[in-house]
Amino acid sequence: MICTELRRQGLVGDEVYAADCEFGRQQDPQVLRGYHLWAPSVVRAMRRSRIFTGLVSCLAQPWMREMAHRQGLGSRGSLVGRAIMIVGLPFCRMLGRYRDEQSTAIPV
C-alpha cells in the first residue's frame, strides 16, 4: 500500500516495486492483515501532504533497500531498513493476530 503510493507519486522504480510485491506475497497472512490495519491511514495522509509523503519516504526508502537486497536485486542492504523489519514485521503480525482473534470472538 505505502510502496504502491510511493510508486504512484514517482518515488519508487518498477524493479523495486516488483520486488516489493513479491516480498509481500511471501509474508505470513497475519503480517499482511496487521499491515492493512494501519497502512491505509498513512496512504490517505500521503495523498493529502507532500511533506508527510517525504517523511514516510525517509523510512520507506531504507526498508525498500533492505527488502530489495533480500529479494536478490543485488543491492546493498540497509541497517536502518533491517531494524525497521525487525520491529515492523512482528508488530504487524501481532496486529494481524489481534484482528483475527477479534473477528472470531463470540459476543457474550
Secondary structure by P-SEA (a helix, b strand, c coil): caaaaaaaaccccaaaaaaaaaaaaaccaaaaaaaaacaaaaaaaaaacaaaaaaaaaaaaaaaaaaaaaacccccccaaaaaaaaccaaaaaaaaaaaaaaaacccc
